[in-house]
Amino acid sequence: MPRRAGGFTTTSPAEKAVRYALLLLVLLVTISPFLWQLSTSLKGMDEDIYTQTPSFIPSSPTLENYTKVAETIPVWSYARNSLVVAAIVVVGNAVGATLAGYAMAKLRFRGGKLLLGLFLATLVLPGEVTIVSQYVTVRSLGFADTLVGVALPGAIGMLNVLLMYTAFRAIPPELDAAATVDGANAWQRFRHIGLPNVRGMLSVIVIFAFIGAWDDFLWPLIVLTDPDKYTLTVGLQYLNGTFSANPRLIAAGTMIAFLPIVVVFAVLQRFFFKGVEEGAIKG
């Protein structure tokens, strides 16, 4: 393979073509379902979506399907319930996972390694195994059929704690030692040394926590019985049952549920990629 004067390898045109072709293939596989749902949601009733040669571009784009979704179900009320649940989960993970990760990474206390092992052990169990015990616990606390009960099990994710633990471990211990010599306590070291160095990973946790809470379907379906308290993912099932012969409305409801995720990721994407880069380099 040819080399540059500085010793770095160069890529031949054929290799570049193969790489771009593979990237284009992955891109098409990834975004094609989204584009098809968006296209379907904009098609009118007079346009056939079951043709042998489907078209991604609607012949007469319309927003009528979105209007019908809002008229059929209280979609904005469901969206508000989902936002409440997502806010509780995001705040819980941002605060709880950060504090727990810092404690395990930087503070010395008896049983710390055992606690870390228990955190790792919880990742082995699938969520379906503990869902019954979670429901019994939530019901015994009096949070059944409430939005707090929906958010409580995901308020602190074990994986998020371990991610913050890894991020704090990547901070050089010399910084903490120097701050200790200067008289800084644990809270001051956490605030002035720890947090500024893990903002990227914290944004990753915020995005994942929001997406997980917003997209969750099984747990809200189990906990909630009052239709007025349904989250958006549960409430959209009314479209699937009532309008099973009209996938245009189902696609429109899907796009309504997908929009907040796009907004959150668009706002935090700069910090997200910074956090991923930090984890790849330091971890």
C-alpha positions in Angstrom: 0.0 0.0 0.0 1.4 3.4 -0.9 2.6 5.7 1.9 2.9 9.4 2.4 6.1 11.1 3.3 5.0 11.5 6.9 4.4 7.7 7.3 0.6 7.7 7.1 -1.1 5.2 4.8 -3.1 6.5 1.9 -6.4 5.1 0.6 -6.8 4.1 -3.0 -9.8 5.3 -5.0 -11.2 1.8 -5.1 -11.1 1.5 -1.3 -12.8 4.9 -0.9 -15.5 3.9 -3.4 -16.2 0.7 -1.4 -16.3 2.6 1.9 -18.7 5.2 0.6 -20.9 2.5 -1.0 -21.1 0.7 2.4 -21.9 3.9 4.2 -24.6 4.7 1.6 -26.1 1.3 2.1 -26.2 1.6 5.9 -27.7 5.1 5.5 -30.5 3.8 3.2 -31.3 0.9 5.5 -31.4 3.2 8.6 -33.5 6.1 7.3 -35.7 4.2 4.8 -38.4 3.2 7.4 -38.5 6.8 8.7 -38.9 8.2 5.2 -41.6 5.8 4.4 -43.5 6.6 7.5 -43.2 10.3 6.8 -44.3 9.8 3.2 -47.3 7.7 4.3 -48.4 10.3 6.9 -48.5 13.0 4.1 -50.5 11.0 1.6 -54.2 11.7 1.1 -57.1 9.1 1.0 -57.2 9.3 -2.8 -53.6 8.1 -3.1 -52.9 4.3 -3.1 -50.1 3.2 -0.7 -50.3 -0.4 -1.7 -49.1 -0.1 -5.3 -46.5 -2.5 -6.6 -44.1 0.4 -7.2 -44.4 2.5 -4.0 -43.5 6.1 -4.2 -41.8 8.0 -1.4 -43.0 11.3 -2.7 -46.7 12.0 -2.1 -48.5 13.2 -5.2 -50.6 15.7 -3.2 -49.1 16.2 0.2 -51.5 17.0 3.0 -51.5 17.5 6.8 -55.1 16.2 7.1 -53.9 12.9 8.7 -52.2 14.9 11.6 -55.4 16.8 12.1 -57.5 13.6 12.3 -55.0 12.1 14.8 -55.5 15.1 17.1 -59.3 14.9 16.7 -59.4 11.1 17.4 -57.3 10.9 20.5 -56.1 13.5 23.0 -52.7 13.3 21.5 -51.4 16.5 23.2 -52.6 15.3 26.6 -50.8 12.0 26.1 -47.7 13.9 24.9 -47.8 16.0 28.1 -48.0 12.8 30.2 -45.0 11.4 28.3 -43.0 14.7 28.9 -43.7 14.5 32.6 -42.5 10.9 32.8 -39.4 11.7 30.6 -38.6 14.8 32.8 -38.6 12.7 36.0 -36.5 10.0 34.4 -34.0 12.5 32.9 -33.6 14.5 36.2 -33.3 11.3 38.2 -30.6 9.9 36.0 -28.7 13.2 35.6 -28.6 13.7 39.4 -28.7 10.2 40.8 -26.4 8.5 38.2 -23.9 11.3 38.4 -23.7 11.3 42.2 -23.5 7.5 42.4 -20.9 7.3 39.7 -18.7 9.9 41.4 -19.0 8.2 44.7 -17.9 4.8 43.4 -15.1 6.3 41.2 -13.6 8.9 43.5 -14.7 8.2 47.1 -13.2 5.4 49.2 -15.7 3.6 51.5 -16.1 0.1 52.8 -18.0 -2.3 50.4 -17.3 -0.1 47.3 -16.1 -3.0 45.1 -19.0 -5.1 46.3 -21.4 -2.4 45.3 -19.8 -2.1 41.9 -20.2 -5.8 41.4 -23.9 -5.6 42.3 -24.4 -2.9 39.8 -22.7 -5.0 37.1 -24.8 -8.0 38.1 -28.1 -6.1 37.5 -27.1 -5.6 33.9 -27.2 -9.3 33.3 -30.9 -9.6 34.2 -33.4 -8.6 31.4 -36.1 -6.1 32.4 -38.9 -8.8 31.9 -37.4 -10.8 34.8 -37.9 -8.0 37.4 -41.0 -6.4 36.0 -43.3 -8.2 38.4 -41.3 -7.2 41.5 -41.2 -3.7 40.2 -45.0 -3.5 39.9 -45.4 -5.0 43.4 -43.0 -2.4 44.8 -44.7 0.5 42.9 -48.1 -0.6 44.1 -47.0 -1.0 47.7 -45.7 2.6 47.6 -49.1 3.8 46.4 -47.9 4.9 43.0 -49.9 2.5 40.9 -51.8 4.2 38.1 -49.7 7.4 38.4 -47.1 9.0 36.2 -44.6 8.8 39.1 -45.1 5.1 39.2 -44.3 4.9 35.5 -41.1 7.0 35.9 -39.8 5.6 39.2 -38.1 2.3 38.0 -36.2 4.2 35.3 -35.3 7.2 37.5 -31.7 5.8 38.0 -30.5 3.4 35.4 -27.7 1.0 36.4 -26.0 1.4 33.0 -26.0 5.2 33.4 -24.4 4.8 36.8 -21.6 2.7 35.2 -21.2 5.2 32.4 -20.7 8.0 34.8 -18.4 5.8 36.9 -16.2 5.3 33.8 -16.2 9.0 33.0 -15.1 10.0 36.5 -12.5 7.3 36.6 -10.9 8.8 33.5 -10.2 12.1 35.4 -6.5 12.1 36.5 -6.4 11.4 40.2 -3.7 14.1 40.5 -6.3 16.7 40.1 -8.3 15.4 43.1 -5.1 15.1 45.1 -4.1 18.7 44.4 -7.6 19.9 45.3 -7.5 18.0 48.5 -4.2 19.5 49.4 -5.7 22.9 48.8 -8.5 22.1 51.3 -11.3 21.2 48.9 -13.9 18.8 50.3 -15.7 16.0 48.4 -18.5 18.3 47.2 -16.2 21.0 46.0 -14.1 18.4 44.1 -17.2 17.0 42.6 -18.5 20.4 41.5 -15.3 22.1 40.3 -13.3 19.1 39.0 -15.7 16.2 38.3 -18.7 17.8 36.6 -16.7 20.0 34.1 -14.9 16.9 32.8 -18.0 14.7 32.4 -20.4 17.1 30.7 -20.2 15.1 27.4 -21.0 11.8 29.1 -23.8 13.5 31.0 -25.4 14.6 27.8 -25.2 11.1 26.5 -27.1 9.9 29.6 -29.7 12.6 29.2 -30.4 11.6 25.6 -30.6 7.9 26.3 -32.8 8.5 29.4 -35.2 10.7 27.5 -35.5 8.3 24.5 -35.9 5.3 26.9 -38.7 7.0 28.9 -40.4 8.5 25.8 -40.5 5.2 23.8 -41.3 2.9 26.7 -44.6 1.0 26.1 -44.8 -2.2 28.2 -44.3 -0.7 31.6 -46.8 2.2 31.2 -49.3 -0.3 29.9 -48.9 -2.4 33.0 -49.0 0.5 35.6 -51.6 2.8 34.1 -55.3 1.9 34.0 -56.8 5.4 33.7 -56.9 6.4 30.0 -56.5 10.1 30.9 -53.0 9.2 32.3 -51.8 7.2 29.3 -48.5 8.1 27.8 -48.2 8.8 24.1 -46.9 5.4 23.1 -49.8 3.7 24.9 -52.4 6.2 23.7 -51.4 5.8 20.0 -52.6 2.2 20.2 -56.1 3.5 19.9 -55.2 4.5 16.3 -54.0 1.0 15.6 -57.3 -0.5 16.8 -59.7 2.1 15.5 -58.1 2.8 12.1 -56.4 -0.5 11.3 -57.4 -0.1 7.7 -55.9 3.4 7.4 -52.1 3.3 8.0 -51.9 7.0 7.1 -53.2 8.0 10.6 -50.9 5.4 12.3 -47.9 6.9 10.4 -49.0 10.4 11.4 -49.2 9.4 15.0 -45.8 7.8 14.8 -44.3 10.9 13.4 -45.8 13.0 16.2 -44.2 10.7 18.8 -40.9 10.8 16.9 -40.6 14.6 16.7 -39.6 15.3 20.4 -36.7 12.8 20.1 -35.4 14.6 17.0 -35.6 18.0 18.9 -33.8 16.7 21.9 -31.1 15.1 19.9 -30.7 18.1 17.7 -30.2 20.3 20.7 -27.7 18.0 22.5 -26.0 16.4 19.5 -22.8 18.5 19.9 -22.4 17.3 23.5 -23.5 13.8 22.6 -20.7 13.3 20.1 -18.2 15.0 22.5 -19.2 12.5 25.2 -18.9 9.5 22.8 -15.5 10.8 21.7 -14.3 11.2 25.4 -15.5 7.7 26.2 -13.6 6.3 23.2 -10.3 8.1 24.1 -10.3 8.0 27.8 -12.2 4.8 28.5 
